[in-house]
Amino acid sequence: MSKDTWNSLSFFEQLSNIDGDVERLNHAHEKYINKASEKDNGYFYLDKIKKMIKMILFDPKNSARGYRAIELYDEAEEPRKYLEGEYSADYIRSYWNSYTKALS
């Protein structure tokens, strides 16, 4: 997604895009755990999530949400922890869904 297209989205739409990639990360990781995939593509989605968070940080309309955007950057650690086995699939889904609703 281009910077202009991304910046045209509302903060909630941006968060929803991240939430969608958290779901894709979860699905890809579960395929790996269940041996339906030889590679854990969850890390691809983790990188994508981090890039989208950075785009939120640099989106001018979000400057008034500075502390929330920075908090969001810290929250990128949650999917990483899931990929490393610290959380369950249900937890990470519920966590991000709740987080998206709370911030928007």
FENPETA-V182125 format. One record per residue. N is the residue number from 0. RES is the residue in one small letter. OMEGA is omega in radians with two decimals (999 if undefined). Layout:
BEGIN
n=N res=RES omega=OMEGA
n=N res=RES omega=OMEGA
END
This chain:
BEGIN
n=0 res=m omega=-3.13
n=1 res=s omega=3.12
n=2 res=k omega=-3.13
n=3 res=d omega=3.11
n=4 res=t omega=3.13
n=5 res=w omega=-3.11
n=6 res=n omega=3.10
n=7 res=s omega=3.12
n=8 res=l omega=3.04
n=9 res=s omega=3.10
n=10 res=f omega=3.11
n=11 res=f omega=3.12
n=12 res=e omega=3.09
n=13 res=q omega=3.11
n=14 res=l omega=3.13
n=15 res=s omega=3.07
n=16 res=n omega=3.10
n=17 res=i omega=3.12
n=18 res=d omega=3.10
n=19 res=g omega=3.12
n=20 res=d omega=3.01
n=21 res=v omega=3.08
n=22 res=e omega=3.12
n=23 res=r omega=3.07
n=24 res=l omega=-3.14
n=25 res=n omega=-3.13
n=26 res=h omega=-3.13
n=27 res=a omega=-3.14
n=28 res=h omega=3.11
n=29 res=e omega=3.08
n=30 res=k omega=3.12
n=31 res=y omega=-3.14
n=32 res=i omega=-3.12
n=33 res=n omega=3.08
n=34 res=k omega=3.05
n=35 res=a omega=3.10
n=36 res=s omega=3.13
n=37 res=e omega=-3.09
n=38 res=k omega=3.09
n=39 res=d omega=-3.14
n=40 res=n omega=3.07
n=41 res=g omega=-3.13
n=42 res=y omega=3.04
n=43 res=f omega=-3.13
n=44 res=y omega=3.07
n=45 res=l omega=3.09
n=46 res=d omega=3.13
n=47 res=k omega=3.12
n=48 res=i omega=3.13
n=49 res=k omega=3.11
n=50 res=k omega=3.12
n=51 res=m omega=3.09
n=52 res=i omega=3.09
n=53 res=k omega=3.11
n=54 res=m omega=3.06
n=55 res=i omega=-3.13
n=56 res=l omega=-3.08
n=57 res=f omega=3.09
n=58 res=d omega=-3.07
n=59 res=p omega=-3.09
n=60 res=k omega=-3.13
n=61 res=n omega=-3.10
n=62 res=s omega=3.10
n=63 res=a omega=3.13
n=64 res=r omega=-3.01
n=65 res=g omega=-3.09
n=66 res=y omega=3.12
n=67 res=r omega=3.13
n=68 res=a omega=3.11
n=69 res=i omega=3.07
n=70 res=e omega=3.12
n=71 res=l omega=3.12
n=72 res=y omega=3.09
n=73 res=d omega=-3.11
n=74 res=e omega=3.08
n=75 res=a omega=3.08
n=76 res=e omega=-3.10
n=77 res=e omega=3.08
n=78 res=p omega=3.10
n=79 res=r omega=3.12
n=80 res=k omega=3.09
n=81 res=y omega=-3.13
n=82 res=l omega=3.14
n=83 res=e omega=3.02
n=84 res=g omega=-3.12
n=85 res=e omega=-3.10
n=86 res=y omega=3.07
n=87 res=s omega=3.10
n=88 res=a omega=3.13
n=89 res=d omega=-3.13
n=90 res=y omega=-3.06
n=91 res=i omega=3.08
n=92 res=r omega=-3.12
n=93 res=s omega=-3.12
n=94 res=y omega=-3.08
n=95 res=w omega=3.10
n=96 res=n omega=3.12
n=97 res=s omega=-3.12
n=98 res=y omega=3.12
n=99 res=t omega=3.14
n=100 res=k omega=-3.09
n=101 res=a omega=-3.11
n=102 res=l omega=-3.07
n=103 res=s omega=999
END
